Amino acid sequence: MIGTLDSSRTQVVMESLLQRIVETGSGFAVININSLPSVDTLTAQHLFEMVAAA
């Protein structure tokens, strides 16, 4: 991911990720957040929810 990751963008990413996992039948996904300048507590919570949902 590149740029800022706020709550609304995290929601879009989660929906897209889960849709692609279903479409492709993937057993795993890699989410690279190395380029994010910072991750606040709420965004981190959304990322954990994304991982749990996947």
N, C-alpha and C positions, 0 to 999 in steps of 0.2 A: 504494500500500500504506500502511496505517496501523498503527501499533503497532510491536512488536519483530519483527525478522526474524532468527530463529535457524536453525540447520541443519535442524531437523525441519520448521519452517514453510516453509523454502525448498524442501524436497523436495515438500511438498504443493502449493505454488504451481507448481513445475515440472511436476508431473504434470497439474494442472488446466490450465495454459497449453498444454501440448503436446496434450492431449485436445481443447481448444477449437480449436486451430489446425487439427487434422485434421477435426473436425466441420464447421467453417465454411469450410475451404479458404483461410484467410487467407494472404496473402503476407507479412504483417508483423504485429508486435505491439508495443505501447508499454507499457513497464513503468516506472511513475513511482515512484521511491524518494525523492522530495524530502522527504516527511514522516517518514522514518525518522530517529530521533535519532542513530544511528551504525550503521556496517557494519564488522564485524570481518573479519579476513583470511579465515577459513573461509567466512563468509557471502558475501564478495566472490567467492571461488572458485566457490561454488555458482551465483552469478549469472552468472559467465562461462560455466559449463557449461550453464546454461539458455539463454543466448544461442546458444551453439554448437549445442545440440540443436534449437533452433527453426529 
